[in-house]
Amino acid sequence: MSDFEIRTLDTEEHRAVSNLFRETVHMPPSDDAEWVYAARYYQPGGALGAFDPELIGTARLFDAELTVPGGARRPTVGVTSVGVRADRTRRGVLRALMTAQLEDCAARGVVFANLLASEAGIYGRFGYGLATRCRSYRVDARRARLRPDAPAGGDLELLDLDRALEVCPGVYDGLERRPGMMSRPEVLWRLYEMQLRRHTTPAKAVVHHGPGGPDGFAVYHVEGATAHPWTTTLEVSDLFAGSATAYAGLWRFLLGIDLVDRVAAESRPLDDPIELLLADHRSGKVEGISDEHWLRLVDVGEALSARAYGHADPVVVEVTDPLLPGNSGAYLITPDGAGRTDRPAGLRMDVTTLAMIYLGTWTPSALADAGRIEVRDPAAPAAADLLFGTRVAAWSGSYF
């Protein structure tokens, strides 16, 4: 029997949530000026609290949509601000919060939940699997040039931050999305506004205009302009392009800005084609590959039926889900779709592992070789690789 209460928090309690979460990640509370902006990225009714009798733990979410392979979009939640007070950890508070949150999502018809994990060992216990990865790189702006045969690009419009916050959400909403990308509700743009206003140098945006209108944008700021010796880095916080022309046009602009020594792009897709655009591909340097989003299939049946599959022999996947046992069972995966079945399973896995293969980031055969999938039909891993494979790398590009 737990000695704490879990309940949904009122708007008036959101600042206490913020203070507790920031304490758990060793940050000071927001001051009054920052809270004016921070309060705007809390979805009403989206925060849970654990009380004993004071607030000892919290988890919150916001509603959005997730794009799955094939282009369909289904309801998801972005999970954030998860923390337990240091003197109450390892007492079941986190499990109670995460379980209550998932049960609420299931009751509301939410299909997915996703988050960015502070530590890799936490969220697999609750059915979250690492579903997208990203890479970061720097480009030497002093010597980088686009190849002469790179797309010419269209018209470009430079915006200050206030104008960017008016224009960029609409451009983003109009773009085709790759697997893993989320819609961005108002509360998420307000988070980005707060973070961009923290910079000591002004944030700007450049919007690319193609034949059909705005089809890409980049948000950036320059660091080091007041340092000595004078060495500047243009940091790209957001870059989305709806076409190869828009992508090349945005990069041509960024690399052409005066008094910039390097351009740093964080959290880009694994298949981001920057090297292919550069006349000297060594003027760009990959600095690392890291985790991006962890995905939870809240409704396994709906998730599996929503996505498209490659051409291969059908495979039966048996799934186990201790936290949401209604998801447990066998599912027949075919090129035409997926659904429940009574057929014997060729592969058996938990819901965490299913999340890892769902967007195509990991292959079932690799996870089987690692011991994370039980193989009952020797032909099933290769067929599942083709069924779950995607043409482009899954990626979100949204942080929270």
N, C-alpha and C positions, 0 to 999 in steps of 0.2 A: 504494500500500500504506500503510495507516494505521499510525502508530507508537503506538497506544493500544489498550487492551482494553476491551470493553463486557461487563459481567456484572451479574447480579442480586445485590443486596446482602443480607447477613444482617442480622437484627434488631440485632445489636451495632454495626452500621455506620450505623444511622439517624441518630445524633447528628452524625456527620461529614457526612451528607447535609444535615441542617438547617443546620449551620454554614456549609457551602459555599454553599448557596442564599442564606442571609441575607447572606453577603458579597457575592454578585452583585447584590443589590438594595440594597446599602449600609446594611445593618442589622447591629447587633452580634449575637453569638451569644446564644442563650437561656441564661439562668443556670440553676442547678440547680433552683430552685423552679419556674420556668416549664417546664423540660423534663419535670417530673413529669406535666404536662398534655399538653405537645406530643408526647411519645412515644406517647401513646394514639391519635393520629390518623394513624399510619403503618400501612398494611395490610401484614402479613407477605408478603414476596415481591413487593411492589409497587414497589420502588425499583430503578432501574438506575443504575450508576455507570460512568464512563469513567476509566480508570487509565493513568498514564504516568510512573513506576509508581504514584505517589500519586493520590488522587482529584482529578480536574480538571473533571469535569462530572457532572451528575445529572439525572434525570427520574423522577418517580414517578407512581403512579396508585392509584385505588381502584375497586372494582367497584360498579356500581349498575344501575338500569334507567331508560330514557328513555321518556317518553310521546310518541307521535307522533300526528299528526292522525287522528282517528277513535277514539282512546282506547287503541290497542294499546300494549303495553310491550315493549321489547326490550333485551337486554343492552348496557350502555354502560360506559365507564370515564371517571372524572374525572381529567384530567391536571393535575398541579401540580408545584411545586418544580422547574421546569426552569431550569437555569443552567449556565454554563460559566465557569470561572475566568478572570479578566481577561487573564492572560498566555497563554491558550490559545484565545481566541476566533478565529473566522474561519479555522479550520484543519480544518473538517469534523467537529468533535466533536459539535455540536448535530445535524447531519444524521444522524450515525451513531446517536445516542441515539434520535432520533425515529423513524428507520427501524426500529431494533430493537424499539422499543416497539409500533409499528404491526404489524409482522410477528408479534410475540407475540400481540397482540390478535386478529389474523386467525386464527392457529392455534388459539386458544381458543374461537372462535365468537362473539367480541364483534362486535356490529353497528355500534356508534357509539363515538366518543371525543369528549369535549368539554372545553373549557378556557376560562379567562378570560385574555386576553392582556395582558401588560404593555406591549407595543408592537404597533401594528397591522400593521407590515410584516413580521413574522416568520413567522407560522404558515400563511399562504396557500401558502408554498413546500412545505408538507407536506400539503396537501389540506384544511386547515381553512378554512371559510368563516364569516363573521359571520352567525349564524343567529338570534339574538335580540337585541333592543335593549330598553332600559329608560329610564324617566324619573324624575327626582327632583323633589320639590316640598316647599314649606313651607306650613303653614296657620297663620294668625294665631289662636291659641286665645282671645285676648281678645275677638274679635268674631265668630268663626266659630260658626254654629249650623246644625244640620241642618234641612232643610225639614220643616214639620209633617206632610207626607205621606210622609216617609221611613219605611221599615219600622221597626216598633217594636223589634225585637230580642228576644232571650230572656234567660235568666239568665246572669250573669257571675260568674266565680270568679277571684279574685286570688291569684297564687302567687309565692312567693319563688323564687330561681334554682334552688336544689336541687330543689324540688318541680316546677318547670317542666321541668327536664331529665328528670324521670321521666314527666311527663304529655304534654308536647308531641309527642314522637316518635310516640306512638300516635295522637294526633289527626291529625297530618300524614299518617300512613299510611292513615287512613280517608277522606281527602278525595278527591273527584274531581279529576283533574289535567288542566290545559290542555296543549296541545302545547308541548314544551320542558321540562316539569317532570321532575325526576329523583326517584327514590327517595333516601332519606337513610340510608345505612348507619351503623352505630355510630361508625365512625371520623370521619364528618362531624360528627355531634353532639358528639363530643369536641373537634373544632376549635372549634365555636361556644362550647362551655363555656370553653375557654381564653381566647377573645377577650372573652367577656362578663365573665369574672373580672378582666380587666385594667382595667375601668372604675373610676374613683375613686368613683362613686356606684353603689348597688346596682341590678343588673338585676332586672326583674320580668316576669311574664307575666300576661296576662288571657286566660281561656278562655271562649268563648261556648258555651252549652248550648242547643241547639234541641230540637224535639220528639223527635228520635231519638237525642239524646245530644250529646256534644261535636262541634261542627262548625266550629270556627275558633279562632284564637288570635293574639295579638300579643305580641311580646317587645320591651321598651323599657327605657331608662334616661333619667334627667334630668341634663343637664349645666348647670353654671353656678349651682347652688344655693348655692355658697359664695363666688361672685364678687361684686365690688362695682363698679358698681351691680348690684343684684339683677335679673338677666335670665336666664331659664331657657329651655332648649330640651329638649323631650322627643324623643328620637331613637328612631325605630322601626327595629329591626334585622330583624324578621321579622313579617309579617302575612299570614295565609292564612285565607280564608273559603270555606266550602263552599256558601254561599247568599247571596242579597242581604240577607236578614235578619241573618245573622251579620256580614256586612261592615258594615252600618249600625250594628249593636249595638256592634261593636268601636270604630268611629270615634266614636260618641256617648260611649263611656266615655273614650277618649283625650282628646277635646276638653273633657270635663268635669272633668278632674283639676285640683285647685286649685294655685295658684302656678306655673302653666306659661304662658309667654308665647307660645310657638310649638311646633308639632309638625312635625318634619322626617322625611319618609319618603323613603328612598333606594332606588334600584333597583326601582321599581314597574313594572307592566306599562304598555305604551303606551296601552292602553284602560282603565286604572284609572278608575273612575267617580266619583272624589271630588268633582269640580266639580258633578256632577248632584245630589249629596246636599246641598250647601251652600245655605243660603238666599241668601247673597251669594257667588257663585262667585269674586269677586275677593278674598275672604279667603284663598284658596289661590293660590299662585304657583308655576308650574313653573320650576325652576332650571336644568334642562338635560336633554338626551336623550343617552344614551351607549351604547357597546357593552355587551353582556352576554356571552352565551356564543358561542364559536366551535365549530362542529360539524364532525366528520370522519366521513364515511360509510366505515366499514371494510369492510363488505360491502354494496356498492351494490344488488345484486339483492335481498337480503333486506330492506334498508331500503325500497326502492321498493315491494316487495310488501306490507310491513307497514302502510303508511298508507292512509287513505281519500282519495278524490279527488272533486272536484266534477263537475258534469254539463257536458260539452263534447265536441266531436269528439276522437277519439283523436289522440295526438301521439307520434311516434317521437323519442326523445332519444338522441343518441350521446354517450357519455361517454369521456373520456380520463383515465387515472390512472397516471402514470409510476412512482409508488412501489409501488403494488399493482396491477400490470398485469392481474391476473385480473378486475378490475372493469371494464376497458375494454370497450366494445362498445355495441350499440344496444339500447334498451329501449322497448317499446311501453307507453304510459301511456293507460289508458282509465278511464271512471268505475267500472268493475268491478274494476280492479286493474292490475298491471304485471308485465312479464316480458320476457325476452330475445326478440329478433326479428331476422330477416334483412331486414326492410323498410328502404327508404331513410329516412334521418333528415330530420326537419323542422327540428330544432334540434341544434346541436353545441356542447358546452361541456366544460370540465374539471371534475374532481371537486370542486374548491373552489367553483366557481359553483353546481354542483348542490346543495351543502350550504347555500348562501345561499337557495335557493328551496324547499328541502325542507320547512321548517316553515311556510312561507307569509309570512315576514317581508318578502321582496323579490319583486317580480313578474318573471317571465321577460321581459315586454316592456320593463320599465325597464332590465334588465341587457342586453338586446339593443340598446336605444338607446344604452347606454353602451359598446358594443363588446365586452362580455364574453361574449356568446352569438352564435354564427354562425347566421344564419337562412337555411335552405335552402327552406323553405316559407313564403311570406308570411302564410298563415293560422295558422301554428303558434303565434306568441307570444300572440295573444289567446286561443286555445284553452288554451294552457298556463297562462295567468293564472287561468282558471276551474278547471282541474284541480287546480292546486296551492294555490288560495286556501283560507283558513280563516275560520271564523265569528268566532273570537276571536284576539287577538294572541298569538303564541307568546311564552313567557316561562318562565324557570326559577325565579328567586327564591332559588336556592342559590348560595353563593359558597364558594370553596376555593382 
